[in-house]
């Protein structure tokens, strides 16, 4: 019984110390990630990549629709058309993955 109690006390102590150290490390990582994301160079690169991705998606849609013809579902064609119009009027923001209901 004495050994079992010593073992349980060791496990509890290890858990408490590990949790505290883990939380501190998590906070450090969170702070570093926030600083990285707020870096102007990183933000500009991410915005450029997003813009290029939208351009390539539009070009890919045209290539595929030329090859596939009218077999592209109307919902997809309408969504791409809507996003293209919105990008030209609203500064490039898109709403992929959101519900319109």
N, C-alpha and C positions, 0 to 999 in steps of 0.2 A: 504494500500500500504506500509506503514511504517513497518508493521509486516512481510509482505512478503519479503521485502528487508532485514530485520534483519534475517529472517529465511534462506534466500539464502546465506547471508554472513556467517552465522554459518555453513551451510552445506559445503560451499567452504573451510572455515578455517579448519573444521574437516577432510575434504578429504585431504587437503594438509598436515596437521600434521599426519594423519593416514598413508598416502602414504609414507612419509618420515620415520616414525617409522617402517612401514612394510618393507621397503627396507633395513633398517639397520638390522632388525631381519633376513631377508632373507640372507643377506651377512654373518651374524653370523652363521646361519645354514649351509650355503655353505662351510664356512671355517672349521667348525666342521666336516662336512662330508668328506671333503678332507683330514683332519688330520687323521680321522678314517680309511679311505681307504688306506692311506700311511703307516699305522702302520704295521711293519713286521709280527707281529703275525696274524693280520687279513688277510694280503696277503697270508701268508703260509696256513692258514685255508681255504681260498677261493680256492687256487690252489689245495689243497688236495681234497676238496669237488668236484671240477670239474673233477679231475682225477678219483676219485671213481665213479662219475656219468657216465663217459665214459666207465669205466670197467663194471659197472652194466648194462649199455645199451647194450654192446656187449654180455654179458652173457644172458640177456633177449632175445636178437635177436636169439641166438642159441636155447634157450628153445622153443621159439615160432616157429621158423622155423622147429624144430624137430617135433613139434606137428601139425603144419599146413602143412608142406611139401612144395610142389612146388607152393602153393597158394600165397606165398609172391611175390609181384610185383617185376619184374626184376630191376626196377629203385631203389627200396628200397634196394634190395640185393647188387646192384652195389655201391650204396652210402655208405652203411655200410662197404663193402669191401675196398672201397677207403679210408674211414676215418681210418680204422684199419691199413692199410698200411702206411698212412700218419703219424699216431700217432707213429708208430715204427721208422719212418725215420726222422720226423721233430719235435720231442720233445713234442708231444701231442696236438699240435694246431689243431683245427677243423674249418670248414667253414660252419656249418649248417646255413641255412637261407640265404645263399648268392646265387646269380644267376651265372650260368656257361655260360650264353649267351653273 
